[in-house]
C-alpha cells in the first residue's frame, strides 16, 4: 500500500455517498421503536416478580438500554440527524436510562476517545497499565486492577472508571460548565423522579412498605442499570483490546493507526445486532463518525474491498473474550506487546485457527479480500 493511502482522508474518500444519508424520519423511527421496547420491558418489570420471568426481563432491559444508548451515541456524533437541536434532544432522552451527561459524553467520547484511539495517556477508555506501573501499585490497587481486567470486571470497570470518575465526578473545561450544569440538572431530575415513582409504587404494592419500595427500585432500575454497565463495558473492551491490537506511544501514534488498526470488525448474531445497531462494525465508525449506524455495512464493505489486509474482521465468540481477559493484562509500550502480570509477553492468537478453549470447535472468521 502506498504511503499516501495510509491516511484517513484517503480511506474516507472511498466511502460511497449513500453511507452518509440520514433522513430524519429514519432516525426517529428507530428511536420510537427502541423507546417502545424499553417502555414495554419496564412495564413488565413493574408487574412481575417471579425469578423465571425477571431474569430474562433484566437481560432484555439491559439490551434495550444499550440500544437506546447507541442511538444517543449516534446523535452525539451528529450522524443520526442533520439538526443539532434535534440531536441534542434525542441524545439526551436516549441517554437518560444510563444517567450519562450528554455534553460530557460528547467531550470524552467524540473528542478524546475518537480523537486519540489507542494512544498512550490520551485515550482513557480501557487504557492499559504498563508492567512498571503495575509493579508500583499498592496491594489494593493491584487487586482492583486484577478484578477490573478479569472476565467479570467489564461492568465494574465501566461503572467506576468511566461513568463515576469520568462522568459524575469529572470537572469539565470552563467553557463547557454551563452546559454540563444544565445536563446534571436534567439527569438528576430524571433519576429523582424515576426513583421516587418506583419507591412509591413499591411501598403501595407490597405488604412491607420499606422492603417493597427498595425491591421495586432495585428490580426496575438498579439491576437493569448494572447489566447495562456490563453490556457497554464488555462491548468497548472487545472493540479495542485484543492480542493483535497494539496501543501506541504518543509520538509513534498516527490517526490512521488509531482508527484503522486500533479497533475491529466483529460479526455477532442478528438478534444481538438488533439491539447493538451495527456498533460492532467499529472500524468504519472510527474512520468517520459522521456515518449513521445503518450506513456502516456499506462503509465496511468498502474497507473490506480496499483495506482488507489491514482491518481486523472476524466472527465473534464469547470464548475470545474469555481468552483475552486471561492474557491481555498489561501492555509494554517499549516492546509493543501485551504481557501477563509478571511482564512476560504472550504470543498473539490467530483466531482463524484457534480453538474454543472449552471445545474442539473452530472459531469462525471471515476471509478478507486484500487491497
N, C-alpha and C positions, 0 to 999 in steps of 0.2 A: 504494500500500500504506500502511495506517495505521501510525503510528509504534509503536503497541503490538504490532504484528505483527512488528516488526524486533527480536525478542528470541529467544534460543534456547529459552526456556520456551514461547513461542508455537509455534515450529516443532515442538518435541518433543511438544507436546500433540496434534498432528495425526497422529503416528505410530500405526498400529494396534497393539494389544496383542500380536498374534501375532509382531510383529517381534522381540520380546524373549524368546520361548520358546527355551530352550536345554537340552533334555533331556540328561542325562549320556551316555546311550548314543550319541547322535548325535555329540557331540564326540569320544568315544573311538573311534568308527568311523572318523572322518576321520583321527585320529591314527594308528590302526592301518594304514589304507590308505597314508598317506604314509610311515610308517616302513618298511613292506614295500617300497614303491617305492625308497626310499633304500637300504635294505639290499641289494636286488637289484642296483641300479646299482653300489654299492661292490664287491659280489662280482664283477661283470663287469669292473670296472676292475682288480681284482687279477688276473683271469685273462687279460686280453687286452693286447697290446702294439701291434698294427697301427694305424698312424695313422688309417686309414679307419674303424676301429672306435672308437678312443679319442676322436676329435673329437666325434662325436655323443654318446658316453657322458659326456664332460666337460660338454657343454651340458645333457644330461639331469640330471646330478648337480647342476649349479647350480640348475636348476629345482626338483629335489627338495628341496634345502636351503632354497630360497625358500619352498616350500610348507610345510615344517615350521616355518620361522621365523614365517610368518604365523599358523599355529596357536598357536605360543608367544606371539605378539603379542596374539592374541585372549584367550589365557589370562591374560596380564598385565593386560589391560583388565578382567578379570572378566566377560567376555561369553561365554566358551566353556563355563564351568562355574559352578554356584552355589557349590560348595565352594572356599574359598580354599586349603585344603591341597592338594586335587587340582589346582587351577590352578597352584600353585607347582611341584608335582612334574612335571606335564605340560609346563608352560612351560620349566622347567629342561632337561628332556630334549630338547624340540624345538629349543632354542637352542644346545645343545652343539656341533653341527657348525659354528656360526658363531662360537664362542668368545665369546659375549656373556654378561655377568654379569646375571642375571635382575633383581636388585633395582636395580642401576644403570640398567638399561634402563627399568624401571618409573618410576624417578625422572626420567630425562632425557626419555623419550618421553611418558609419561602426564601428568606434572605440568608439564614445561617446554614441550615442543613442542605438545601439545594445549592446554595452558593459555594459550599466548601465540602461536598460529599467525600467522605473517607479521607479528609485532610487532617493531619495531626493538629491537635489543640483546637482547631476551628470547628469541626463537625462534632457536636456534643452528643449526637444520637448513637448509642451503643459504641461510644469511643472506647477502644481497647486500652487496657493498662499494660505498661511495659514490665519486663522482669525486674528491672531496678526499682520501679515504683512499687511493685508488689512487695519486694523484699523490705522496703522502707515502711510498710504499713504496720499498724499495731495488730494484735491478735484479733481484736474485734473487727477491724477494717478488713482483714483477710477473710474472716468468717462471712462477713456481709458480701464480699466480692464473690466468694465461692457459692453462696446462695443465689445471688442475682444472675450469675453466669452458668447456673445449672439448668437442667431441663424443667425445673419447677420455678425458676426465677424470673421468667419473662414479665409476668404481671406485676411482681414486686418491683422490678427494675423500673418499669414504665410509671407505676403509681408513685414511686418515691423520687426517682432521679429526673423524670420528665415532667409529670403533672405537678407534683408538690413543689419541687425545687425550682423548676424552670417555668412554671405557670403560676402557681399560687404565691410563692414567696419571692418571685423574681421582681427586681426593680427595673422598669423599662427606661430607655433613654428619655430625657426630659421632655422632648417634643412629642413623645407618644403618651405621656402620662394622662392628659385629659381623656383621650380615647380609651385608655386602659381603665381609668376610674369609671367611665360610663359602662364598660363591659363588666367590670366587677359588680356594679350595681345590678345589671341585667341578670348575670349568672347567680348572684347572691339572692335576688328576689325570686328567681325560678326555684332555686334549691329550698328557700324558706317556704314558699307557697306549696311546693310538692311535698315537702316533709310534713308540714302542718296538716295538709289534707290527708295524707296517709296515716299519720299518727291519730288524727281524729276518727277516721274511718275504722281503724283497728280498735280503738278504745270503745267505739259504739257497737262493734260487731261481736267481739269476743267477751266471754264472762270476766276474765281477768283484764281489766282495762289497761293497766300499765304494760303487762306482758303482751297483750294483744296489739297495743299501739306499736310497740317495738317490733313485734313479729311482722306486722303489716308493712312497716317501713323497710325491714330487712328483706323480705321476700320480693317486694315490688321494686325497690330502688337499690338497696345495698348489694344484694347478690348479683343482679344484672350489671351493676357498675363495676364490680370486681371482675366478672367474666369479661366485660368489655376491655378492661385493662390488660388481661391476659391475651385477648384477641389482638389488640394493637401492638402489644409488646412483642409477641411472637412473630407477627407479620413483619414488623420492621426489622427484627433480628434476622429472619431468613432472607430478607431482601439485601442485607448489607454485610452479614457475617457468614463466611464460608472459608474452607481451606484454600480455595483458589481466588479469593478476593483479598487483595493486598491494600493496606492503608499506606499513605504516603506522608513523608515529612513535608513541612510547609514549603520548603524550597523546591522539592522534587515534584510536588503535586501539579497537575495541569487540569484544566476544565474537562478536556477530553478523557483523561484517565479517570477522573472522579465520576463523571456521568455515564460514560460508556463501559468502563471496566469496574466501577465501584458498586454495581448492583446487578440484578439478574432478571431473566425472563423465566417465570415459573408457571407451569400448567397445572391447574387444580381442577377438581371435579366441578361440573357445571352447576350443581346445586349450591356449592360454596361460592362460585363466581357470581351467582345471582345476587348475593349479598355484598361481595367484595368489589364489584364493579370494575373488573379488569385491572385492579391495582397491582396484581402480580405481574402484569406486563410492564415491568417497572423501568426498564432501560429507556424506552421511548418517552415515558413520563418524565424521567430525569433529563433527557436531552432537551425536551421542550415542554415545560409545564403548562403551556397555553393549549395543549391538545385535550379536549374533553375525554372522559373515560371511554365513551363509546367510539372515539376515533383512534384509540390505542391499538386495536387489532390491525388496522390498515397500516399504521405507522410501524408496528412491529414487523409486519411483512416486508416493509421497505428495509428495515435493519437486517432482517434475515437474508434478504437478497444481496445487499451491498456490503454488509459488515458481519456476515456470518462467522468469519474466522476470529472475530474479536468478542462479540457479545456472548454471554453465557446463557444457555437456554436448556431447560430440562423439565421433564415431568416431575412433580414434587411428591415425595412420600414422607410420612412422619418419621421414618427411620433416619432420614437425612438430618432432621432437626436433632434427634437424639444423639446421633453420631457427632454432629458439630458441637453440641453443648458439652460433650465429653472431652473434646480435644482442643477446641479453639478457646483457650483460657486467657492467654496473654499474647501481645504482639511485639515482636522485636523489630523496631523501625530500622535499625542498623543493618540487619540481615534480611529484612523484608519477609519474615516468616512468622506464622503462628506457633506458639510454644505451649507446653504444659507448665504447671506451677514450678517445676524445677528448672525451667528455662530450656528444656530440650525441644527442638523443633519437631513437628510432625510432618510426615510426608503427605503431600496433597492426595486426596481421594479422587479417583476417576469414577464419577457416578455413572459413566457409560457401562462400566464393567463391575462396579462394586455391588456386593450383595447386601440385602437386608440383613443386619446383624442377628435378627431373630428368625430368619428363614433362609431358604436357598433361592428364593425368587429374585430375579434381577430387577434392579431399579430402572424403570423406563426412562429413555432420554430421546428427545427429538434430534434427528440428524439435521445439521445446518448446511446451508448452501454457502460455500466460501465466496468472497467477492472476487 
